[in-house]
Amino acid sequence: MAVTFVCPKGDQSEDADYCSVCGVKMDSAAGSARADPSLERCPSCGVVHTPGARYCETCRYDFKLQSAESGVVAPPPIRPPATSSKTSWEAVVTVDPTLDVEPDQDAPCPVDTPERTFPLDLAENLVGRRSAARGILPSIALNDPGVSHRHLMVYRGPDGMLMALDLDSTNGTYLNGSSERLEPGVKTAIADGDRLDLGRWTRITFRQST
């Protein structure tokens, strides 16, 4: 049986430094403790329920309504292609060390990391950390321990315009350097040149071409 750890939010983590479920930094007590089977679990996916949280971090189960149908939409297994449009978008992912305001010597910010470009040619583009074990395969996969597995959804509408929706992520998403995080479950329009900061050091810039 694989060893798991309990993160400060109560999730079962496969890693002892940063939670492999929600991305929160593990403290010494949580990092050394094995998962407690007495903790409340999500009835939909079995992940440990964070006390006080309305939605399950993994499958978006709504604990208030006791339903898998929540206001924050989880990505479907198969994402349909976007409606044809003359507008093309791409997301450019960069590592910005200035965003890492609380450096961790056990998980330092990577240096000399080249930018990565992702075409946004799907109607729904999931942003987050990859987890093959949980079947979470984001369109934009990030290697940042502060990013949730299902962190953000970027929608491309039939008119070619973009909308971003934070999926109730642990550490939030910030638009254009704002100190106010995007409100979870609320779509925000994205314009050419807009950037989103998330996790410990990740910046995503959106570019448009016609």
Secondary structure, DSSP 8 states (H G I E B T S, - for coil): ----EE-TTS-EES-SSB-TTT--B--HHHHT----TTS-B-TTT--B--TT-SB-TTT--BTTTTBS--SS----SS--B----S-EEEEEEEE-GGG-SS--TTS---SS---EEEE--BSEEEEE--BGGGTB--SEE---TTS-SS-EEEEE-TTS-EEEEE-S-SS-EEETT-SSB--TT--EEE-TT-EEEETTTEEEEEEEE-
